[in-house]
Amino acid sequence: MNIENPYYQITLRNVIGITLFSVLIFVIAGVILVQLDPTIFTPGRALGDRMLWVTFLATGSVIGATAYVVGVRTPMVWGVVGLIRPDARWILIGVATAAALFFVGERMDALLGFGIIENTRANYADSMTTPMGVFLLIAVMGFILPIPLEIYFRGILFNYLGRLLGFEGAVGFSALIYGLTYFNPAIPIYMAYGIIHGAVLAILYARSGSLWTAIAANGALASLILAKIAWG
């Protein structure tokens, strides 16, 4: 379990450094993109197109900041955030867990009328008018975006909170922070889904010892949701 790693521990200085450096890279790269194309992040562009660029920015920012702050300065290199060879059994467990989360969440959404699926479908409708658009969105949301999300929220934040609050506290507090990324004023209950997902992903990471388990679960969950709104 990475929060008990005897060789290296994520410190508050690491968390602050990676957070600030990620924001700095994101903003600078974002400003450059806007200079090249002023419409790139405007409402006139399809949400899927905007998410594509945001994902690339987030991925480059988090990976670059993490590499600079901790990755190249420790004996374990990327192993310090849990990016080590995964056990195939845990990858299967992660994907199966994601499928269970999806089906339970989808049934609750349908039975209780939360409107999460319909709202998500409406948001991404412009980007899912063609099969290529659907597959591109799944590639971005299901295969690329989970990498920076898991590096930051589980590999960095959860590891630090594990030292500070213990396992249970780290799971709960990191899940609350992760849930904020799901905030949608139109559907407040959506944040509860994010908190649950964050807690499950943290447990999968901690129990398997590899961040790839959480990445696989995160990607599978996002892919299932997008497949549902595209073809469900």
C-alpha positions in Angstrom: 0.0 0.0 0.0 1.6 3.2 -1.2 0.8 5.4 1.9 3.0 3.0 3.9 5.9 3.2 1.4 9.1 3.1 3.5 11.2 4.7 0.9 9.3 7.9 0.1 6.2 9.8 1.4 4.2 12.5 -0.3 4.5 15.6 1.8 2.5 18.8 2.1 5.2 20.6 0.2 4.8 18.1 -2.7 1.0 18.5 -2.7 1.3 22.3 -2.8 4.1 22.3 -5.4 2.3 19.9 -7.7 -1.0 21.7 -7.4 0.5 25.2 -8.1 2.8 24.0 -10.8 0.0 22.1 -12.5 -2.2 25.3 -12.5 0.7 27.3 -13.8 1.3 25.0 -16.8 -2.4 24.7 -17.4 -3.0 28.5 -17.5 0.1 29.2 -19.6 -0.8 26.5 -22.2 -4.4 27.5 -22.1 -3.6 31.2 -22.8 -1.4 30.1 -25.8 -4.3 28.0 -27.2 -6.7 30.9 -26.8 -4.2 33.1 -28.6 -4.1 30.6 -31.5 -7.8 30.1 -31.6 -10.0 32.6 -29.6 -13.1 30.4 -30.0 -11.5 27.2 -28.5 -13.2 27.4 -25.1 -16.3 29.4 -26.1 -19.9 28.0 -25.7 -20.2 28.0 -29.5 -17.8 25.0 -29.6 -19.2 21.6 -28.8 -18.6 20.5 -25.2 -16.8 17.4 -26.4 -14.3 19.6 -28.4 -13.7 21.8 -25.3 -13.3 18.7 -23.1 -10.7 17.3 -25.6 -8.5 20.4 -25.1 -9.1 20.6 -21.4 -8.1 16.9 -21.1 -4.9 17.4 -23.0 -4.0 20.5 -20.9 -4.8 18.6 -17.6 -2.9 15.6 -18.6 0.2 17.5 -19.6 0.0 19.8 -16.6 -0.4 17.1 -13.9 2.2 14.7 -15.5 4.7 17.5 -16.0 4.2 18.9 -12.5 4.4 15.5 -10.9 7.5 14.5 -12.8 9.3 17.7 -11.9 8.3 17.8 -8.2 8.6 14.1 -7.2 9.0 11.8 -10.2 12.6 12.6 -11.1 13.8 13.2 -7.6 13.1 9.9 -5.9 14.6 6.4 -6.2 11.1 5.0 -7.1 10.5 7.6 -9.9 6.8 7.1 -10.9 6.4 4.4 -8.3 6.1 7.0 -5.7 2.5 7.8 -6.9 1.6 4.1 -7.4 2.4 3.9 -11.2 3.9 0.4 -10.9 3.2 -2.8 -12.8 -0.4 -3.9 -11.9 -1.6 -7.4 -11.0 -3.9 -8.5 -13.8 -6.4 -9.8 -11.2 -6.8 -6.4 -9.7 -7.3 -4.8 -13.1 -10.2 -7.2 -13.7 -11.5 -6.4 -10.2 -11.3 -2.7 -10.9 -13.2 -3.0 -14.2 -15.8 -5.2 -12.6 -16.3 -2.8 -9.7 -16.7 0.1 -12.2 -19.4 -1.9 -14.0 -21.2 -2.6 -10.8 -21.0 1.1 -9.9 -22.4 2.0 -13.3 -25.3 -0.3 -13.2 -26.3 0.5 -9.7 -26.0 4.2 -10.4 -27.9 4.0 -13.7 -30.8 2.1 -12.1 -31.0 4.6 -9.2 -31.0 7.4 -11.7 -33.8 5.8 -13.7 -35.9 4.8 -10.7 -35.5 8.0 -8.7 -35.5 10.4 -11.6 -32.3 12.2 -10.8 -31.8 13.1 -14.5 -28.0 12.5 -14.6 -28.0 10.4 -17.8 -30.3 12.8 -19.6 -28.4 15.9 -18.5 -25.1 14.3 -19.6 -26.6 13.3 -22.9 -27.9 16.8 -23.5 -24.5 18.3 -22.7 -22.5 16.0 -25.1 -25.2 15.8 -27.9 -23.2 18.0 -30.3 -20.1 15.8 -30.0 -21.9 12.5 -30.4 -23.7 13.1 -33.7 -21.3 10.7 -35.5 -19.7 7.3 -34.6 -16.3 9.0 -34.8 -17.4 11.7 -32.4 -18.6 9.0 -29.9 -15.3 7.0 -30.1 -13.2 10.2 -29.8 -15.1 11.2 -26.7 -14.7 7.7 -25.2 -11.0 7.8 -26.0 -10.6 11.2 -24.3 -12.8 10.6 -21.2 -12.2 6.9 -20.8 -8.6 6.5 -21.6 -6.8 9.8 -21.3 -8.5 11.9 -18.6 -8.4 9.1 -15.9 -4.6 9.3 -15.9 -4.2 12.8 -14.6 -7.2 12.5 -12.3 -5.9 9.4 -10.6 -2.3 10.7 -10.4 -3.5 13.8 -8.6 -6.4 12.6 -6.5 -5.1 9.2 -5.5 -1.4 9.2 -6.2 -0.7 12.6 -4.7 -3.6 13.7 -2.5 -4.7 10.3 -1.1 -1.1 9.4 -0.4 -0.5 12.6 1.6 -3.8 12.3 3.5 -3.1 8.7 4.3 -0.1 9.8 6.3 -2.0 12.7 7.9 -5.4 11.1 8.7 -4.9 7.3 8.3 -6.6 5.1 5.8 -10.3 5.7 6.6 -9.8 9.5 6.9 -7.8 9.6 3.6 -10.5 7.7 1.8 -13.3 9.9 3.1 -11.6 13.3 2.7 -10.0 12.6 -0.7 -13.4 11.4 -1.9 -15.1 14.6 -0.7 -12.5 16.7 -2.6 -12.9 14.5 -5.7 -16.6 14.9 -5.5 -16.2 18.6 -6.1 -15.2 17.9 -9.7 -18.7 16.4 -10.2 -20.4 19.5 -9.0 -23.3 20.5 -11.3 -25.8 23.2 -10.0 -28.5 21.7 -12.3 -28.2 18.3 -10.6 -26.7 18.6 -7.0 -27.0 14.8 -6.4 -24.3 14.3 -9.1 -21.7 15.3 -6.5 -22.8 12.4 -4.3 -22.0 10.1 -7.2 -18.5 11.7 -7.4 -17.9 11.2 -3.7 -18.9 7.5 -3.9 -16.8 7.0 -7.0 -13.8 8.7 -5.3 -14.0 6.5 -2.2 -14.2 3.3 -4.3 -11.3 4.4 -6.5 -9.2 5.2 -3.4 -9.9 1.8 -1.9 -9.1 0.0 -5.2 -5.8 1.9 -5.3 -4.9 1.2 -1.7 -5.8 -2.5 -1.8 -4.2 -3.3 -5.1 -1.0 -1.2 -4.5 -1.1 0.0 -8.1 -2.6 3.3 -9.5 -3.3 1.5 -12.7 -6.2 -0.3 -11.0 -7.9 3.0 -10.2 -7.1 4.3 -13.7 -8.7 1.2 -15.3 -11.8 1.5 -13.1 -12.1 5.2 -13.7 -11.8 4.7 -17.4 -14.2 1.8 -17.5 -16.8 3.8 -15.6 -16.5 6.8 -17.9 -16.7 4.6 -21.0 -19.8 2.9 -19.8 -21.6 6.2 -19.1 -20.7 7.5 -22.5 -21.8 4.3 -24.2 -25.1 4.6 -22.3 -25.8 8.1 -23.4 -24.7 7.3 -27.0 -26.5 4.1 -27.6 -28.7 3.5 -24.5 
